[in-house]
Amino acid sequence: MIDVHSLTHLMLQVITWFGLLVIGYYLVINAYYLSIHVLALLELRDDVQESRWDPPFREFASPFYPGIGIVVPAYNEAATIVESLQSMLSLNYPEAEIVVVNDGSTDDTLDRLVEHFELEEVDAEIPVDVPTEQIHGVYRSRTYEELLVVDKDNGGKSDALNAGIWLTDMPLFCAVDSDTIIDRDALLQLVRPFLEQPRTAVASGGVIRVANECTVEDGIVQSVALPKTGLPGLQVMEYLRAFYSGRLGLNRIKGLILISGAFGLFQTEAVREIGGYRHDTITEDLDIVVRLHRHLIDEGREYTVDFVPEPVAWTEVPTSRSALGRQRRRWYRGMVETVVSNRGMLFNPEYGRVGTVVFPFFVAAEMFGPLIEGIGYVILPLAWYFGILDPAFFLVFFLLTTGFGVFLSWFGIFSEVLSFNRYDSPWQILRLLWYGVLENFGYRQWKTVVAWQGLVEYLRGVDSWGAMERTGFKTTDD
Amino acid sequence: MLLQGVSALGYTVPLAVVLAVLALLVGIGLAVMFWLTLAVSVSRSVRDTRRERVQSDLRDQLLDRMFDPDAEWDEWVEGLSRRERSVVESLLDEYLREVDGRQAERLRDLGTALEIPERAARRLGSRNEFDRLTALTWLTLLQAPETVQETDFTPQTSRERASVARLQYENGTLDDPREGLSLLLENAETEFTVFGQDTLYRIATDDPGALFDIAAANFREWSRPLLIQVLLVCRHLGTSVTTEELSWLTVTLEHDSEAVRAAAAEALGNVGWRSDIRDEGFLTRVVADPSPQVRGAVYEMLADWGDETAIAALTDSLAFETDTRARLTGANALVRHRSTLDSAVARGFADTWAWSSEHAKYDRLARTGSRVSD
């Protein structure tokens, strides 16, 4: 029989050491995040200065803008596809081709496209091998020279993107979700790294912002407003911290490993070289950038992956907890998949800063962070129940997670206000600051549960996408 | 979970002290961040609101005076507050980029009334590069190159050299295009922005031979991105290159980098009339490049040359091309110059030719609104 006293002592030891481990972990991770956000401020200072300088020449008259193929995967988008395409057709860019890939829609997405854009099927075999599900037809418009529509069997988003990448003749392609609204001049800004570093720039990403509650007219965001309801508002906060400030900081140390799938520009040939997007991943945007890093370093090629903070694409975020939970579980599963399949890069000096610093910290913070925090939330009440909770430990844990979490969120808002200031009313900023506090009480804890669920789904081999419920953009008539 | 304190270097700091310091640090950080964020937001909002309030009226007044031969800008500017002048400056920047002719001349007088050239001259001495670039931009828009000459300003960076060259080019104060090209390219170490590249292109258009001469003398010293940018400029220069010096271009066709070789082939598309670069040996060598990307560029070059010999070389190569992407690039280039092709000639790449022809047909249809040939 094990002595009860010894058992209690052992449990006390385990919990104490776990507590110390958690505190040590948070000290390191928070120091990393703080460094990234401070670097983001420096990066932002340079970017803002550069964006305010408008050189005296007419961009549209310049012959040096490389052609861009805008690849738009569409699955059952009949309700919005025409409006989305009209918006994309009116983007300001000298040479753009729009490749819509109808990914085996079961609604009348293709019919709507054929009817509205006067499409006709191209009477010729595709002369290149396209590594996708079967393509039934390629359509051209009688009225829009820059429009190409591909009709294929359903193969998922990666498969649809690959069809577009293999069929565009443009040297660059921009992967865009069909429900994303792109600012009119966004491509002119997003292409800048490719102009300044011709042939070495392989990818650049812009900013994704939350469109819920913004007023959209003729495919343009006319007025920017902060969502009134909690869940989308909290996501605005998250997007500012992680997708804006965080990526700016990583860009400063040339360690950007994620470009949002909703709005990224890539060198077409480089992506073809690595076989395009992988079919067996559900977060193709993270996977493609990590694989590009890996491939180009393996090949010993000079390259850059950049984040440009000014071009903006707007997207609708989930408004219900169930839809958001599905999305976040999918993101988590995809992240684990990408990390596992590229684990050879971890702590590998051959991959430079990406392998030794950025990727390990990404794994520690984004993959293990919510799991460790989740365990902490279980241990704390247990320790309290058994009467072994040290108030000092609780306070340190609270300060390092919640206190510092709020600080980082506010840092993200500060960066936004100081730079492009899209939320121009101080009341909106005050509300954002409030969301920065609010997300730490309930939302943050809920996300740790979602991460654990995502991990379980990954281990069980779940590979579904889950449906996104969209309410549509707000217009001036609403 | 009993923690007594933190021990290091033989000292033990009580946990209460550690906690107090940690709480203090986080608390100070939060307070500073909160008030700083709010203060900046309120300040920007107040400034923007005040500017918006006067902008519409000022725009109307500016447009009225822009079409008035007796604009009397000095009198108008004197009556404006500091904020109103700042708004007018923003409007001036906007309209100077859009209008030409007499209206532009009047707007430039407004710039003088706002004392922008004087301020630009002072900003040229700033330590911040973007201040200096903004000053040069104003001087270009206001066509006031003499302001730079009156100061001892010397451009330091690639962007500044491009801005000064642009200022001189736009105002016709370049004695010789070669002067502008030298300013841009001699001792250049880094690649250009698109503005710099466009400036290089505009100046080189006046004297392509000068660019070729400078490139011939310097191309080995240039970084790979800069060399590619210059080759891209050469590609767009048209066929008026009369210089004898083309050997540097053919040398770059042997470069280690396939990107450079491809850019060189594209640049050679302009000078196909030169017999010295068209001997059979040269053609045999370039169409056999190991890189499909370079072969694709060579096919574009042959299509640009467009004469019977070049087209025959192109169709012969396409028939034996093993890379589908290079074959497609070649067929797309060919179809831009030939709407039909004998089926015997197209044998070996008939599918690719059919695909390219179909797309060319729809391009024409969308452009002209009528079917040219089915």
Interface residues (C-beta under 8 A of the other chain):
Chain A: L12 I15 T16 G19 L20 Q49 E50 R52 W53 D54 P55 P56 F57 R58 E59 S62 P63 F64 Y65 E120 V122 D123 A124 E125 I126 P127 V128 D129 R140 S141 R142 T143 Y144 E145 D169 R192 L195 E196 Q197 P198 R199 T200 E269 A383 I388 L389 D390 A392 F393 L395 V396 L399 L400 G403 F404 V406 F407 W410 F411 I413 F414 V417 L418 N421 D424 S425 P426 I429 L430 L433
Chain B: M1 L2 L3 L15 A16 V18 L19 L22 A23 V26 G27 G29 L30 M33 F34 L36 T37 L38 V40 S41 V42 R44 S45 D48 D93 R97 N128 F130 L133 T134 T137 T140 L141 A162 S163 R166 E170 E191 F192 T193 V194 F195 Q197 D198 T199 Y201 R224 P225 I228 Q229 L232 H236 A259 Q293 T324 R325 R327 L328 T329 A331 N332 D351 T352 A354 W355 S357 E358 H359 Y362 D363 L365 A366 R367 G369
